[in-house]
Amino acid sequence: MKKNGNLVAIITMIFLFGMISFVTNLAAPIGVIWKQQPGIDGSNALGMMGNMMNFLAYLFMGIPAGKLIMKVGYKKTALLAIALGFFGVLIQFLSGIVGVGSAIAGLPANWFIYLLGAFVAGFSVCILNTVVNPMLNLLGSGGKKGNQLVQIGGTFNSLLGTITPMFVGALIGAVTKDTVITDVNPVMYIAMCVFLLTFIILAFVPIENPQSASQGGRVESPWKYRHFVYGVIAIFLYVGVEVGIPGTLNFYLSDAESSAGLDPKTAATIAGFVAGTYWFLMLIGRFVSSFISGAVSSRTQLGCVSAVAAVLVLAAMFIPSSVSTSMPVFTGSGFGMVQVPLSALLLVLCGLCTSVMWGTIFNLAVEGLGSATALASGAFMMMVVGGGILPLLQNAIADAAGYMVSYWVVVIAILYILWYAVLGSRVKKA
């Protein structure tokens, strides 16, 4: 009976893992619309602010989410997260209705409403992340099996991450100053319906707290462990890498004035599908890792993919934009082979590398923490704010010095992750 209960809990957590990606990946393609609005006038940094607000919520909610799990359990915490997700998307939907045509400090008034919605949605995905990662790791009893379940959850996460930018890109087509946020209302309707349906289903699913037996005594602080402290930094940088690579690439390919050279009429759609291909490769990587993680250590996987990712990004930065290649994408009317810069393909291939970084870093960082795992997960989630800060920094550099120059931010972050895999992840108390 317990085995069946665990299976239900695992399936539920995997589905919630997908919800995280669905909400998070709305930010970059919707940002393509916002950056063209009067007052924002093509600023990549301001276009990425929705993503920034989404991830900024992690900084405020990460540790409280871990404490919330310990106080009310995994199920009630997840229900609260889903309710917040519904209202976050609802506020983003209202940004297409309220404040349209008016301005605050020269910026669209409804843009601020959108940012509020992104912030509230960020609280939701932060809490969900805090629930599903330790839950899957603990249901797998940690170690290789725990990492395997996290990678399976990550596979479904990547599936929705693949679909979201493609779907939004197909909806908005050519982006001009006349494109408005209401063009993506179908996505908002779907998101709200999914949150509502998930809340109803989860309310009837029995979920046992897998670590309840060990919660009677004093909980040790995870900050005593040096490998955890280094892991927190690694996850801050990793999420910035994961979001920054496809997010900035989406802006680059959508920009009619960039060196990408795509047809402005279809650039946004093609960019969305190219970015979606990155997430699709993350799906493939996590799917493969879910099979091999029972035999190959997290340290080995993380070291290998970090080294390859560094090479791919550096190559993309230095290859001339005039060198192009063909990629299969949706062009707006159907699928076909489209010429894109070779650098875009190399950056897309990084999805195979980043696919396993989250699970392996988390697995290595919480190794040996025992009862401190829930608190550690909360602190871990707080540092996911890197997914907002690094892409914002990257796009500010893109505004000033060019898109490819901005990828130095990504290279430096990947090199730290490589160091963590080789040396920093060894279990030691601080």
C-alpha positions in Angstrom: 0.0 0.0 0.0 2.9 2.3 0.9 4.5 1.5 -2.4 1.3 2.6 -4.3 1.1 5.8 -2.2 4.7 6.6 -3.1 3.9 6.1 -6.8 1.0 8.5 -6.6 3.2 11.0 -4.8 5.9 10.6 -7.4 3.5 11.1 -10.3 2.0 14.2 -8.6 5.4 15.7 -8.0 6.5 15.1 -11.6 3.4 16.9 -12.9 4.1 19.9 -10.6 7.6 19.9 -11.9 6.1 20.6 -15.3 3.9 23.4 -14.0 7.1 25.2 -12.8 8.5 25.3 -16.4 5.2 26.3 -18.0 4.9 29.4 -15.8 8.6 30.3 -15.9 9.0 30.0 -19.7 6.1 32.5 -20.4 8.4 35.4 -19.5 11.0 35.4 -22.3 8.5 35.2 -25.3 6.1 37.6 -23.7 9.1 39.9 -23.1 9.5 40.1 -26.9 6.1 41.8 -27.0 6.8 44.2 -24.1 10.2 45.4 -25.4 8.4 46.7 -28.6 5.9 48.7 -26.6 6.0 52.6 -26.6 8.1 53.7 -23.7 10.2 50.6 -23.6 11.3 51.0 -27.2 13.4 47.9 -27.8 15.3 47.7 -24.5 16.4 44.1 -24.0 16.9 44.7 -20.2 13.4 46.1 -19.8 12.0 43.3 -21.9 13.6 40.8 -19.6 12.1 42.4 -16.4 9.2 40.0 -16.3 11.7 37.2 -16.1 13.6 39.1 -13.4 10.5 39.6 -11.3 9.6 35.9 -11.7 12.9 34.9 -10.2 13.2 37.8 -7.7 10.4 36.1 -5.8 12.8 33.2 -5.0 15.0 35.6 -3.0 12.1 36.4 -0.7 10.3 33.1 -0.6 13.0 30.5 -0.7 13.7 30.0 3.0 10.1 30.7 4.1 9.0 28.0 1.7 11.4 25.5 3.4 10.0 26.4 6.8 6.4 26.2 5.5 7.0 22.6 4.4 8.2 21.7 7.9 5.2 23.4 9.5 2.3 22.3 7.3 3.7 19.5 5.2 4.3 19.0 1.5 0.7 18.8 0.3 -0.7 22.0 1.9 2.4 23.8 0.8 1.9 22.6 -2.8 -1.8 23.7 -2.7 -0.8 27.2 -1.5 1.7 27.4 -4.4 -0.9 26.4 -7.0 -3.4 29.0 -5.7 -0.7 31.7 -5.9 0.1 30.5 -9.5 -3.5 31.0 -10.5 -3.6 34.6 -9.2 -0.2 35.4 -10.7 -1.3 34.4 -14.2 -4.7 36.2 -13.6 -2.8 39.5 -12.8 -0.7 39.0 -16.0 -3.9 38.5 -17.9 -5.4 41.8 -16.4 -2.3 43.7 -17.6 -3.8 43.5 -21.1 -7.0 45.2 -19.9 -6.1 47.5 -17.0 -4.0 50.7 -17.5 -3.7 50.3 -21.3 -2.7 53.5 -23.0 -1.5 55.3 -19.8 2.0 55.7 -18.6 4.0 55.9 -15.3 7.4 57.6 -15.5 7.3 57.3 -19.3 6.7 53.5 -19.1 3.4 51.7 -19.9 1.2 51.6 -16.8 0.0 48.1 -17.6 3.6 46.9 -17.8 3.9 47.4 -14.1 0.7 45.3 -13.6 2.3 42.6 -15.7 5.5 42.7 -13.5 3.3 42.3 -10.4 1.7 39.2 -11.9 5.2 37.8 -12.8 6.3 38.4 -9.2 3.3 36.6 -7.7 3.7 33.8 -10.2 7.3 33.7 -9.0 6.2 33.0 -5.5 4.2 30.0 -6.9 7.1 28.4 -8.8 9.5 29.0 -5.9 7.3 27.1 -3.5 6.6 24.4 -6.0 10.3 24.0 -6.6 10.9 23.8 -2.8 8.3 21.0 -2.6 9.1 18.8 -5.6 12.9 18.6 -5.5 13.3 17.3 -1.9 10.2 15.2 -2.2 11.4 13.4 -5.3 14.9 13.1 -3.8 13.6 11.7 -0.6 11.1 9.4 -2.3 14.1 7.9 -4.1 16.0 7.7 -0.8 18.7 10.1 -2.0 21.8 9.1 -3.8 21.6 7.9 -7.4 18.0 6.8 -7.1 17.0 10.2 -5.8 18.8 11.9 -8.6 17.1 9.6 -11.1 13.6 10.7 -9.9 14.6 14.4 -10.0 15.8 13.8 -13.6 12.5 12.1 -14.6 10.7 15.1 -13.1 13.0 17.4 -15.0 12.1 15.6 -18.3 8.5 16.5 -17.9 9.6 20.0 -16.8 11.5 20.3 -20.1 8.6 19.0 -22.1 6.4 22.0 -21.0 9.5 24.2 -21.3 9.7 23.2 -25.0 6.1 23.8 -25.8 5.6 27.1 -24.1 7.9 29.4 -26.1 6.9 27.6 -29.3 3.2 28.1 -28.5 3.6 31.8 -27.6 5.8 32.4 -30.7 3.2 30.8 -33.0 0.5 33.0 -31.4 2.2 36.3 -31.8 3.8 35.9 -35.2 5.5 39.1 -36.3 6.1 41.5 -33.4 5.6 45.2 -34.0 4.6 48.2 -31.9 1.0 47.2 -32.7 1.4 43.8 -31.1 -0.4 43.8 -27.7 -0.2 41.5 -24.7 -3.8 40.3 -25.3 -2.4 38.4 -28.3 -1.3 35.7 -25.8 -4.6 35.5 -23.9 -5.1 31.9 -25.0 -1.9 30.9 -23.1 -3.2 32.8 -20.0 -6.5 31.0 -20.2 -4.8 27.6 -20.5 -2.5 28.4 -17.5 -5.3 29.4 -15.2 -7.4 26.3 -16.1 -4.4 24.1 -15.5 -3.7 25.6 -12.1 -7.4 25.3 -11.1 -7.6 21.7 -12.3 -4.4 20.8 -10.5 -5.6 22.3 -7.3 -8.8 20.2 -7.4 -6.9 17.0 -8.2 -4.2 17.5 -5.6 -6.7 18.2 -2.9 -7.9 14.6 -3.2 -4.5 13.0 -3.6 -3.0 11.5 -0.4 0.6 12.6 0.0 2.6 11.5 3.0 5.6 13.5 4.2 8.5 11.1 3.6 10.7 12.5 6.3 8.1 12.9 9.0 9.8 10.2 11.1 12.9 12.2 11.5 11.2 15.5 12.3 10.9 14.9 16.1 14.4 16.0 17.0 16.4 19.1 16.5 17.0 20.0 12.8 20.6 20.7 11.9 21.7 23.7 10.0 22.7 23.0 6.4 25.1 26.0 6.4 27.5 23.9 8.4 28.4 22.0 5.3 30.8 23.6 2.9 29.7 21.5 -0.1 26.2 22.9 0.4 27.4 26.5 0.6 29.3 26.0 -2.7 26.2 24.3 -4.1 24.0 27.3 -3.3 26.3 29.5 -5.3 26.4 26.9 -8.2 22.6 26.8 -8.4 22.5 30.6 -8.5 24.8 30.6 -11.5 23.2 27.6 -13.1 19.7 29.0 -13.2 21.1 32.2 -14.7 22.8 30.0 -17.4 19.7 27.9 -18.1 17.5 31.0 -18.6 20.0 33.3 -20.1 21.1 31.1 -23.0 17.7 30.7 -24.6 16.2 34.0 -23.4 18.9 36.1 -24.8 19.0 34.0 -28.0 15.2 34.6 -28.4 15.8 38.4 -28.2 18.8 38.1 -30.6 16.9 36.2 -33.3 13.8 38.4 -32.9 15.7 41.6 -33.2 15.4 43.0 -36.8 18.5 45.1 -36.2 20.7 42.3 -35.0 23.2 40.4 -37.1 20.9 37.3 -37.1 19.4 38.5 -40.4 16.0 36.8 -40.1 12.9 38.0 -41.9 11.2 40.5 -39.5 7.8 39.1 -40.5 8.6 35.6 -39.1 11.5 36.3 -36.8 9.6 36.1 -33.5 7.9 32.8 -34.5 11.3 31.3 -35.6 13.0 32.6 -32.5 10.4 31.0 -30.3 10.9 27.7 -32.0 14.7 27.9 -31.9 14.4 28.7 -28.1 11.9 25.9 -27.8 14.4 23.5 -29.4 16.8 24.3 -26.6 14.2 23.2 -24.0 13.5 20.2 -26.2 17.1 19.1 -26.0 16.9 19.6 -22.2 14.1 17.2 -22.3 16.2 14.7 -24.2 19.1 15.1 -21.9 17.0 14.6 -18.8 15.3 11.6 -20.3 18.6 10.0 -21.0 20.0 10.9 -17.6 16.9 9.4 -15.9 18.2 6.0 -17.2 21.9 6.4 -16.6 21.8 8.2 -13.2 21.3 4.9 -11.4 24.8 4.0 -12.6 26.7 7.2 -13.4 27.4 9.5 -10.4 26.1 13.1 -10.3 29.7 14.4 -10.0 30.8 12.7 -13.3 27.7 13.9 -15.2 28.1 17.5 -14.0 31.8 17.6 -14.8 31.4 16.3 -18.3 28.4 18.5 -19.3 30.0 21.7 -17.8 33.1 21.2 -19.9 31.2 20.7 -23.1 28.9 23.6 -22.4 31.8 26.0 -21.9 33.3 24.9 -25.3 29.9 25.3 -27.1 29.3 28.8 -25.7 32.8 30.0 -26.5 32.6 28.7 -30.0 29.2 30.5 -30.5 30.7 33.7 -29.3 33.6 33.7 -31.7 32.1 32.2 -34.9 31.2 35.1 -37.3 27.4 35.8 -37.6 27.7 35.4 -41.4 28.3 31.6 -40.9 24.8 30.0 -41.0 23.2 26.6 -40.9 19.8 25.1 -41.3 17.4 24.2 -38.5 13.9 22.6 -38.6 11.5 25.2 -37.1 7.9 26.3 -37.4 7.7 29.3 -39.7 4.2 30.4 -39.0 2.5 28.4 -41.7 4.3 25.0 -41.3 7.5 23.3 -40.4 10.5 23.8 -42.6 14.3 24.2 -42.7 15.3 27.8 -41.9 18.8 29.4 -42.1 20.0 30.7 -38.7 23.4 31.7 -37.5 25.6 28.7 -36.6 26.1 30.4 -33.2 22.4 29.9 -32.6 22.6 26.2 -33.2 25.6 25.9 -30.8 23.8 27.7 -28.1 20.7 25.5 -28.6 22.9 22.4 -28.2 23.8 23.7 -24.7 20.4 22.4 -23.7 21.8 18.9 -23.7 24.4 20.1 -21.2 22.2 22.2 -18.9 19.6 19.5 -18.8 21.3 17.5 -16.0 22.8 20.4 -14.1 19.9 21.2 -11.8 19.4 17.6 -10.6 23.1 16.9 -10.2 23.9 20.1 -8.3 20.9 19.6 -6.0 21.8 16.0 -5.4 25.4 16.8 -4.6 24.6 19.8 -2.4 22.1 18.0 -0.1 24.2 14.8 0.2 24.5 13.9 3.8 22.3 16.6 5.2 19.6 14.4 6.6 17.0 16.3 8.6 18.3 19.6 7.3 17.2 18.7 3.7 14.0 20.8 3.8 15.7 23.9 5.1 18.5 23.3 2.6 16.0 23.1 -0.2 14.5 26.5 0.9 17.9 28.1 0.8 18.6 26.5 -2.5 15.4 28.0 -3.9 16.3 31.4 -2.7 19.4 31.4 -4.9 17.3 30.5 -8.0 17.0 34.3 -8.1 20.1 34.0 -10.3 17.7 33.1 -13.1 16.5 36.7 -13.0 19.7 38.6 -12.1 22.1 37.0 -14.6 19.9 37.2 -17.7 19.1 40.9 -16.7 22.9 41.6 -16.4 23.4 39.7 -19.7 20.8 41.7 -21.6 22.1 45.0 -20.2 25.5 44.0 -21.6 23.8 43.1 -24.9 22.2 46.5 -25.1 25.7 48.1 -24.5 28.1 45.8 -26.3 26.2 43.3 -28.4 24.4 39.9 -27.9 27.4 37.6 -28.3 29.6 39.7 -25.9 26.9 39.2 -23.3 27.6 35.5 -23.2 30.8 36.0 -21.2 28.4 36.1 -18.2 27.3 32.5 -19.2 30.9 31.3 -19.7 32.1 32.5 -16.3 29.1 30.9 -14.6 29.7 27.5 -16.3 33.4 27.5 -15.4 32.4 27.8 -11.7 30.0 24.9 -12.1 32.8 22.9 -13.6 34.9 23.7 -10.5 32.1 22.7 -8.2 31.7 19.3 -10.0 35.5 18.5 -9.7 36.3 19.9 -6.3 33.6 22.0 -4.5 31.0 19.2 -4.2 33.1 17.0 -1.9 31.2 16.5 1.4 32.8 18.5 4.1 31.6 20.6 7.1 32.4 24.3 6.8 
